[in-house]
Amino acid sequence: MIDVAPRRNITRRAVRLGLSLLLVMSASFAAVPLPVTTADEHGARSEPDLALLEEALAIIQERFVDTAAVSAENLTSGAIRGMVEALGDDGHTAYLTAEQLQAERDALDGRVTGIGVVIDQRSGTPRVVSVVDGSPADLVGLRPGDLIAAVDGVDVGRIPVDEVADLVRGGEDTQVRLVIERPGAVGELEFRIVRRNVEVDPASWAFIPDSDVAVVRIVQFSGQAGRQARQALEAVIDKGATGIVLDLRGNPGGYVSEAIEVAGLFLDDAVAYLEQGRSGEPVPVAIDPDSVLAPDLPLAVLVDYGTASSAEILAAALRDNGRAWIIGEQTFGTGTVLNTFGLSDGSALRLGVLKWLTPGGADVFRVGVKPDTVVKLPAGVLALDPGDLVSMTALELARSGDLPLLRAMESLGT
């Protein structure tokens, strides 16, 4: 954890370390048989046309020119991926190989072997949302906003984000070559990056120069996020903080229980979000009324396009309960809560089993949370984090170009 001494030992910017987005996750993992029937919008049960599927499979096996591609393993995984894609929960519900499942678990534990970036693919080309401070990607100069055009010579413009992650992941001390398109730069950039083990503390803090307002940054909702956020908040309160900027920029989510735990630090006896199952009846999810630490301390929340899933739940909970003002850019727009269902070969389905709505009833799926005050980070400007603030003067901060942070300071009277 960072204090007011000028040292650089914390995570900067944001995190998902295996190169795919962290998502709203319940803390459960189930191994269950898959049903062979589905329900339509009226609840009636219907069966997929298995005869038609068998007919298509036979034609593919007998006629497709590339015989290596028609292996049983390839066709099975492809069929499962196709079913998942048909659900339309892009970037959230997914089929995970055993290797991808383990990488996701590692990331939610705050550790991974890789290069240390967060990406999304809604721009068509995989785009870097954030870079972990001190990670291999950070050390070679990758930046948020960079577009990944190729990995080890493979064009990735049309490849799903989880497959891009597979290309980038690898063993410790191995090298990966990325071709990057950087907005505003002339031509493509090439980076050769050596993969390392990267560990991330989910929360950090520092005071804004020449003020009593503290920035508390949460980079992901991994298993220790709630506990570390509480420790950070206790530290800044002990040092006399008169206001808090809660920075969720680039936070790709994680365990929803951790986000609710953080909400409980600021809210007493409130609703975190509404849970909506297949019945369509929203059910309130309450915040622990006994965990509140700072119910009245002035609070501003920073969000951006990389704020997703449980980070969106937290931001909306604080705003809809009248506790905070949201500043920044429209968020990512993930609106389902996931469970992971293990399959017999070690792979898994990560399935959206519930929709979540804000306490005010708003559906954020594919829409995102709109800030109360829209302030965009200028092109080419990097968002500051607590590690930057400890060594800055007030003048340097004013000239930094981090307009959302400056606006949050203004809203808190700094």
C-alpha positions as CSV (number, residue, x, y, z in Angstrom):
1,M,0.0,0.0,0.0
2,I,1.2,3.5,-0.8
3,D,1.6,6.3,1.7
4,V,2.6,9.9,1.2
5,A,6.3,9.0,0.9
6,P,7.6,9.4,-2.7
7,R,8.0,5.8,-3.7
8,R,6.8,3.8,-6.8
9,N,5.7,0.4,-5.6
10,I,2.1,0.2,-6.6
11,T,0.0,-0.8,-9.5
12,R,-0.5,2.0,-12.1
13,R,-3.4,2.4,-14.5
14,A,-5.6,-0.8,-14.6
15,V,-5.4,-4.5,-14.7
16,R,-6.5,-7.6,-16.3
17,L,-3.4,-9.7,-16.7
18,G,-4.0,-12.5,-19.1
19,L,-5.3,-10.1,-21.7
20,S,-9.0,-10.5,-21.5
21,L,-11.6,-8.6,-19.5
22,L,-12.4,-9.5,-15.9
23,L,-16.2,-9.8,-15.5
24,V,-18.9,-9.8,-12.9
25,M,-18.4,-13.1,-11.2
26,S,-20.2,-14.8,-8.4
27,A,-17.9,-16.8,-6.2
28,S,-19.3,-20.2,-7.1
29,F,-18.0,-22.9,-9.5
30,A,-20.3,-25.7,-10.4
31,A,-19.9,-28.9,-12.4
32,V,-23.3,-29.7,-13.8
33,P,-24.8,-31.7,-16.7
34,L,-26.0,-29.5,-19.6
35,P,-29.7,-29.6,-20.4
36,V,-30.7,-30.7,-23.8
37,T,-33.8,-28.5,-23.8
38,T,-34.2,-24.7,-23.7
39,A,-37.0,-22.4,-22.8
40,D,-38.5,-19.8,-25.0
41,E,-39.6,-16.3,-23.9
42,H,-42.8,-17.6,-22.6
43,G,-41.2,-20.3,-20.5
44,A,-42.2,-23.2,-22.8
45,R,-39.6,-25.9,-23.2
46,S,-38.1,-26.5,-26.7
47,E,-35.5,-28.9,-28.0
48,P,-32.7,-28.1,-30.5
49,D,-33.0,-29.9,-33.8
50,L,-30.4,-32.6,-33.1
51,A,-31.0,-34.4,-36.4
52,L,-30.2,-31.2,-38.3
53,L,-27.0,-30.8,-36.3
54,E,-26.0,-34.4,-37.0
55,E,-26.7,-33.8,-40.7
56,A,-24.4,-30.7,-40.8
57,L,-21.7,-32.5,-38.9
58,A,-21.7,-35.4,-41.3
59,I,-21.4,-33.1,-44.3
60,I,-18.5,-31.2,-42.7
61,Q,-16.6,-34.4,-41.7
62,E,-17.1,-35.9,-45.2
63,R,-16.5,-32.9,-47.4
64,F,-14.4,-30.2,-45.8
65,V,-11.0,-30.0,-47.6
66,D,-8.8,-29.6,-44.5
67,T,-9.0,-33.0,-42.8
68,A,-6.9,-31.8,-39.8
69,A,-9.6,-29.2,-39.0
70,V,-12.4,-31.8,-38.6
71,S,-10.9,-33.5,-35.5
72,A,-13.5,-34.4,-32.9
73,E,-11.9,-32.0,-30.4
74,N,-12.0,-29.1,-32.8
75,L,-15.6,-29.7,-33.9
76,T,-16.8,-30.2,-30.3
77,S,-15.2,-27.0,-29.0
78,G,-16.4,-25.2,-32.1
79,A,-20.0,-26.4,-31.6
80,I,-19.9,-25.2,-27.9
81,R,-18.5,-21.8,-28.9
82,G,-21.2,-21.5,-31.5
83,M,-24.0,-22.1,-29.0
84,V,-22.4,-19.6,-26.6
85,E,-22.0,-16.9,-29.4
86,A,-25.7,-17.5,-30.3
87,L,-26.7,-16.2,-26.9
88,G,-25.5,-12.7,-27.7
89,D,-23.7,-12.0,-24.4
90,D,-20.6,-11.0,-26.2
91,G,-17.4,-10.6,-24.1
92,H,-19.1,-12.0,-21.0
93,T,-20.7,-15.4,-21.4
94,A,-18.0,-17.6,-22.9
95,Y,-16.7,-21.1,-23.4
96,L,-13.3,-21.5,-21.7
97,T,-10.7,-24.2,-22.4
98,A,-9.0,-25.7,-19.3
99,E,-6.0,-23.4,-19.9
100,Q,-8.2,-20.3,-20.2
101,L,-10.2,-21.2,-17.1
102,Q,-7.0,-21.5,-15.1
103,A,-5.7,-18.1,-16.4
104,E,-9.0,-16.5,-15.4
105,R,-8.7,-17.9,-11.9
106,D,-5.1,-16.8,-11.6
107,A,-6.2,-13.3,-12.7
108,L,-8.9,-13.1,-10.1
109,D,-6.3,-14.1,-7.5
110,G,-4.2,-11.2,-8.7
111,R,-1.4,-13.2,-10.4
112,V,-0.7,-14.3,-14.0
113,T,2.2,-15.0,-16.3
114,G,2.0,-12.7,-19.3
115,I,2.6,-9.1,-20.4
116,G,0.2,-7.2,-18.1
117,V,-2.5,-5.5,-20.1
118,V,-6.3,-5.2,-20.3
119,I,-7.9,-5.3,-23.7
120,D,-11.3,-5.3,-25.3
121,Q,-12.3,-5.9,-28.9
122,R,-15.4,-3.7,-29.4
123,S,-13.4,-1.4,-31.6
124,G,-12.9,-4.2,-34.2
125,T,-9.2,-4.4,-33.5
126,P,-8.1,-5.5,-29.9
127,R,-7.6,-2.3,-28.0
128,V,-5.4,-1.9,-24.9
129,V,-7.6,-0.5,-22.2
130,S,-4.9,-0.3,-19.5
131,V,-1.4,-1.4,-18.7
132,V,-0.1,-2.7,-15.3
133,D,2.6,-0.6,-13.7
134,G,6.0,-2.3,-13.8
135,S,4.7,-5.1,-16.1
136,P,6.6,-6.2,-19.2
137,A,4.1,-4.3,-21.3
138,D,4.6,-1.1,-19.3
139,L,8.4,-1.4,-19.4
140,V,8.5,-1.6,-23.2
141,G,6.1,1.4,-23.6
142,L,2.7,-0.1,-24.4
143,R,-0.1,2.5,-23.7
144,P,-3.8,2.5,-23.2
145,G,-5.4,3.1,-26.5
146,D,-2.9,1.1,-28.5
147,L,-4.5,-1.3,-31.1
148,I,-3.0,-4.8,-31.4
149,A,-2.7,-5.6,-35.1
150,A,-0.7,-8.8,-34.9
151,V,0.8,-11.3,-32.5
152,D,3.9,-13.2,-33.6
153,G,2.9,-12.5,-37.2
154,V,-0.7,-13.5,-36.9
155,D,-3.3,-10.8,-37.9
156,V,-5.7,-10.6,-34.9
157,G,-8.2,-8.0,-36.2
158,R,-11.0,-10.6,-36.5
159,I,-10.0,-13.0,-33.7
160,P,-12.1,-13.2,-30.5
161,V,-10.5,-11.6,-27.5
162,D,-10.0,-14.9,-25.7
163,E,-8.1,-16.3,-28.7
164,V,-6.0,-13.2,-28.8
165,A,-5.2,-13.8,-25.1
166,D,-4.1,-17.4,-25.9
167,L,-1.7,-16.0,-28.5
168,V,-0.2,-13.5,-26.1
169,R,0.0,-15.8,-23.0
170,G,3.0,-18.1,-22.6
171,G,5.6,-19.4,-20.3
172,E,7.7,-17.2,-18.1
173,D,10.8,-15.8,-19.9
174,T,9.4,-16.5,-23.3
175,Q,9.0,-13.7,-25.9
176,V,6.0,-12.5,-27.8
177,R,6.1,-10.0,-30.7
178,L,3.3,-7.4,-31.0
179,V,2.5,-5.1,-33.9
180,I,0.8,-2.0,-32.6
181,E,-1.2,0.7,-34.2
182,R,-1.1,3.8,-32.0
183,P,-3.6,6.6,-32.6
184,G,-1.8,9.7,-33.7
185,A,1.5,7.8,-34.6
186,V,2.7,7.4,-38.1
187,G,3.0,3.8,-39.2
188,E,3.0,0.6,-37.1
189,L,5.1,0.0,-34.0
190,E,6.7,-3.3,-33.1
191,F,7.3,-4.5,-29.5
192,R,9.2,-7.6,-28.4
193,I,8.0,-8.4,-24.9
194,V,9.4,-11.1,-22.5
195,R,6.6,-12.6,-20.5
196,R,6.9,-12.5,-16.7
197,N,5.0,-13.4,-13.6
198,V,2.9,-10.3,-12.7
199,E,1.2,-9.8,-9.3
200,V,-1.2,-7.0,-8.6
201,D,-2.4,-5.4,-5.4
202,P,-6.1,-4.4,-6.2
203,A,-6.1,-1.2,-4.2
204,S,-3.8,1.7,-3.6
205,W,-4.0,5.3,-2.3
206,A,-2.3,8.7,-2.1
207,F,-3.2,12.3,-1.2
208,I,-3.6,14.8,-4.0
209,P,-0.7,17.3,-3.7
210,D,-1.3,20.2,-1.3
211,S,-4.7,18.9,-0.3
212,D,-6.5,16.8,2.2
213,V,-8.4,14.9,-0.6
214,A,-7.2,11.3,-1.2
215,V,-7.4,9.2,-4.3
216,V,-8.2,5.6,-3.6
217,R,-7.7,3.4,-6.7
218,I,-9.2,0.0,-7.2
219,V,-7.8,-1.8,-10.3
220,Q,-9.8,-5.0,-10.1
221,F,-12.2,-6.8,-7.8
222,S,-10.0,-9.8,-7.1
223,G,-10.3,-11.9,-3.9
224,Q,-8.6,-9.3,-1.7
225,A,-10.1,-6.1,-3.1
226,G,-12.6,-5.4,-0.4
227,R,-10.1,-6.0,2.4
228,Q,-7.4,-3.8,0.8
229,A,-9.9,-1.1,0.0
230,R,-11.0,-1.0,3.6
231,Q,-7.3,-0.7,4.7
232,A,-6.7,2.1,2.2
233,L,-9.8,4.0,3.4
234,E,-8.8,3.5,7.1
235,A,-5.4,4.9,6.3
236,V,-6.6,8.0,4.6
237,I,-9.2,8.7,7.3
238,D,-6.5,8.3,9.9
239,K,-4.4,10.9,8.1
240,G,-7.2,13.4,8.0
241,A,-8.8,13.0,4.6
242,T,-11.6,15.5,4.0
243,G,-12.8,13.9,0.7
244,I,-12.2,10.8,-1.5
245,V,-11.8,10.3,-5.2
246,L,-12.6,6.7,-5.9
247,D,-10.8,5.9,-9.1
248,L,-12.4,3.0,-11.0
249,R,-11.0,3.9,-14.4
250,G,-9.9,0.8,-16.4
251,N,-11.3,-1.5,-13.7
252,P,-12.6,-4.5,-15.6
253,G,-14.5,-6.0,-12.8
254,G,-14.1,-9.3,-10.9
255,Y,-16.1,-10.8,-8.0
256,V,-19.3,-9.0,-7.4
257,S,-19.1,-9.8,-3.7
258,E,-15.9,-7.8,-3.5
259,A,-17.6,-4.8,-5.1
260,I,-20.5,-5.0,-2.7
261,E,-18.1,-5.1,0.2
262,V,-16.5,-1.8,-1.1
263,A,-19.9,-0.3,-1.5
264,G,-20.6,-1.1,2.1
265,L,-17.6,1.1,3.2
266,F,-19.6,4.1,2.0
267,L,-23.2,3.1,2.3
268,D,-25.3,2.1,5.3
269,D,-28.5,0.0,4.8
270,A,-28.8,0.4,1.0
271,V,-29.4,-1.7,-2.1
272,A,-26.3,-2.5,-4.2
273,Y,-28.1,-3.6,-7.3
274,L,-31.2,-5.4,-8.6
275,E,-30.9,-9.0,-9.6
276,Q,-33.1,-10.2,-12.4
277,G,-33.4,-13.9,-13.2
278,R,-35.4,-15.7,-15.9
279,S,-38.6,-14.9,-14.2
280,G,-38.1,-11.3,-14.9
281,E,-38.8,-10.1,-11.4
282,P,-36.0,-7.9,-10.0
283,V,-34.8,-8.8,-6.5
284,P,-32.8,-6.2,-4.4
285,V,-29.4,-7.2,-3.3
286,A,-28.6,-5.5,0.0
287,I,-25.3,-4.1,1.3
288,D,-24.1,-5.2,4.8
289,P,-25.3,-2.4,7.1
290,D,-22.6,-3.2,9.6
291,S,-19.6,-2.6,7.4
292,V,-19.9,1.2,6.8
293,L,-16.7,3.1,7.4
294,A,-17.2,6.5,5.7
295,P,-20.9,7.2,5.3
296,D,-20.5,11.0,5.1
297,L,-17.1,11.7,3.7
298,P,-17.5,13.6,0.4
299,L,-17.0,11.2,-2.5
300,A,-16.4,11.4,-6.3
301,V,-16.1,8.4,-8.5
302,L,-14.0,8.3,-11.7
303,V,-15.1,5.9,-14.5
304,D,-14.2,5.4,-18.2
305,Y,-14.8,3.1,-21.1
306,G,-12.6,0.4,-19.4
307,T,-14.8,0.5,-16.2
308,A,-16.8,-2.8,-16.5
309,S,-18.9,-5.3,-14.7
310,S,-18.7,-5.2,-10.9
311,A,-16.9,-1.8,-11.1
312,E,-20.1,-0.6,-12.9
313,I,-22.2,-2.1,-10.1
314,L,-20.2,-0.2,-7.5
315,A,-20.3,3.2,-9.4
316,A,-24.0,2.9,-10.0
317,A,-24.7,1.9,-6.4
318,L,-22.9,4.9,-5.0
319,R,-24.6,7.3,-7.4
320,D,-28.2,5.9,-7.2
321,N,-28.1,5.9,-3.4
322,G,-27.1,9.5,-3.4
323,R,-23.7,8.9,-2.1
324,A,-21.4,10.0,-4.9
325,W,-21.1,12.0,-8.1
326,I,-19.8,10.0,-11.2
327,I,-17.3,11.8,-13.4
328,G,-15.6,10.6,-16.6
329,E,-16.7,8.7,-19.6
330,Q,-19.5,6.2,-20.3
331,T,-18.6,2.8,-19.0
332,F,-18.3,-0.6,-20.8
333,G,-21.9,-1.9,-20.3
334,T,-21.7,-5.4,-18.9
335,G,-25.0,-6.3,-17.4
336,T,-25.0,-10.0,-16.5
337,V,-23.8,-11.9,-13.4
338,L,-21.8,-15.0,-14.2
339,N,-21.5,-18.5,-12.8
340,T,-18.9,-21.0,-14.1
341,F,-20.0,-24.5,-14.9
342,G,-17.3,-27.1,-15.3
343,L,-17.4,-29.6,-18.1
344,S,-16.0,-33.1,-18.0
345,D,-12.8,-32.4,-19.9
346,G,-11.7,-29.6,-17.7
347,S,-13.1,-26.8,-19.8
348,A,-16.0,-24.7,-18.6
349,L,-19.0,-22.5,-19.5
350,R,-18.9,-19.1,-18.0
351,L,-22.6,-18.3,-18.2
352,G,-24.7,-15.2,-17.5
353,V,-27.3,-16.6,-15.2
354,L,-28.7,-13.3,-14.0
355,K,-29.1,-9.7,-15.3
356,W,-28.3,-6.9,-12.9
357,L,-30.0,-3.5,-12.9
358,T,-28.9,-0.4,-11.0
359,P,-30.6,0.4,-7.7
360,G,-32.7,2.9,-9.7
361,G,-33.8,0.1,-12.1
362,A,-31.6,1.1,-15.1
363,D,-30.4,-1.7,-17.5
364,V,-26.8,-1.0,-18.3
365,F,-26.3,-4.1,-20.6
366,R,-24.5,-2.8,-23.8
367,V,-25.3,0.7,-22.7
368,G,-23.0,1.4,-19.7
369,V,-23.3,3.8,-16.8
370,K,-23.5,7.4,-17.9
371,P,-21.5,9.8,-15.7
372,D,-23.2,12.8,-14.0
373,T,-20.4,14.9,-15.5
374,V,-18.9,13.8,-18.8
375,V,-15.2,14.6,-18.9
376,K,-12.9,12.8,-21.4
377,L,-9.2,12.2,-21.0
378,P,-7.4,14.1,-23.9
379,A,-5.8,12.0,-26.6
380,G,-2.3,11.0,-25.6
381,V,-2.7,11.8,-21.9
382,L,-2.4,9.0,-19.4
383,A,-4.6,8.8,-16.4
384,L,-2.7,9.5,-13.2
385,D,-2.8,7.1,-10.3
386,P,-1.6,7.2,-6.7
387,G,1.9,6.2,-7.7
388,D,2.1,9.3,-9.9
389,L,0.6,11.7,-7.3
390,V,3.1,11.0,-4.5
391,S,6.0,12.6,-6.5
392,M,4.0,15.5,-8.1
393,T,3.7,19.1,-7.2
394,A,0.3,20.8,-7.4
395,L,1.5,22.7,-10.5
396,E,2.6,19.5,-12.2
397,L,-0.8,18.0,-11.4
398,A,-2.6,21.0,-12.9
399,R,-0.5,20.6,-16.0
400,S,-0.9,16.8,-16.2
401,G,-3.9,16.9,-18.6
402,D,-5.9,14.4,-16.4
403,L,-9.1,16.4,-16.8
404,P,-11.4,13.9,-15.1
405,L,-9.2,13.9,-12.0
406,L,-9.0,17.6,-12.0
407,R,-12.8,17.9,-12.3
408,A,-13.2,15.4,-9.4
409,M,-10.9,17.6,-7.3
410,E,-13.0,20.6,-8.2
411,S,-16.2,18.8,-7.2
412,L,-14.8,18.1,-3.8
413,G,-13.7,21.7,-3.3
414,T,-9.9,21.2,-3.9
